Amino acid sequence: MVEEHTWLRKSSWNEKDEYYTPPILVDAILPYLKEGSTIWCPFDTEHSEFVLRLSEAGFKVIYSHIWRGQDFFNYEPDEEYDYIVSNPPFTKKLDVFQRLYDLKKPFAMVMGLPILNYQQVGSFFCDKQNDGKNLQLLIVDKKVSFDGNTASFNNSYFCWNVLENDIIFHHLEHNNSRTNHTPSQMSKDAGDYI
Ligand SMILES: C[S@@+](CC[C@H](N)C(=O)[O-])C[C@H]1O[C@@H](n2cnc3c(N)ncnc32)[C@H](O)[C@@H]1O
């Protein structure tokens, strides 16, 4: 598997997309997902904290990743699933959101709140709202660190058809920096695949 998709792996590699979600941020979405659901994680390997934590919490998890030749823009699992949950590549964010809406499944995606500052992003979600598909936000009350250093912005969940209210604030015990830092186990995969 690792040898098969060398070209795809290298051509799709962008440093800005390789940030791996720590467990504390994955845990924030767990209470909002219906028990017994099947969840597709489309930007994830077996070591992704989405795959690990959602499985531990009793959900059935399907995962895929471009490193395995599964390009989110033209791949969908054969199995039935209820939600799409992950942290997508930042550089392809609007294409990712468009594809998510096209797939017509409830989704929850980690994304930096500063993207709401872009007019293009505002217009995109304004159009969706006019189609009755309004964006929902699960906003965590800490700026979660991915690398152990103080984070400069808030990463939260951009959702559709998942939350009971369109904005929910969610408390986290800490921001995952310094002595509280627990990294994602997916970090070790990048070296294996590239
Ligand atoms: C921000 S990282 C997050 C990884 C993981 N979901 C997590 O939260 O730890 C996004 C991942 O999506 C992968 N990716 C980029 N383009 C993709 C595509 N078209 N299809 C599937 N995965 C892709 C990147 O290589 C990267 O590993």
The ligand as an ORCA input file, in Angstrom:
! r2SCAN-3c Opt
* xyz 0 1
  C      -4.960     18.812      8.492
  S      -4.410     17.168      8.129
  C      -5.339     16.278      9.328
  C      -5.077     14.834      9.405
  C      -6.065     14.082     10.300
  N      -7.390     14.192      9.742
  C      -6.057     14.662     11.689
  O      -6.986     15.370     12.041
  O      -5.098     14.410     12.442
  C      -5.227     16.838      6.576
  C      -4.756     15.572      5.879
  O      -5.495     15.407      4.647
  C      -4.608     14.858      3.665
  N      -5.163     15.156      2.315
  C      -4.837     16.191      1.504
  N      -5.567     16.138      0.365
  C      -6.366     15.045      0.468
  C      -7.352     14.453     -0.389
  N      -7.648     15.007     -1.568
  N      -7.976     13.318      0.015
  C      -7.663     12.750      1.216
  N      -6.727     13.250      2.066
  C      -6.096     14.396      1.708
  C      -3.283     15.529      3.952
  O      -2.199     14.791      3.407
  C      -3.286     15.576      5.495
  O      -2.638     14.440      6.048
*
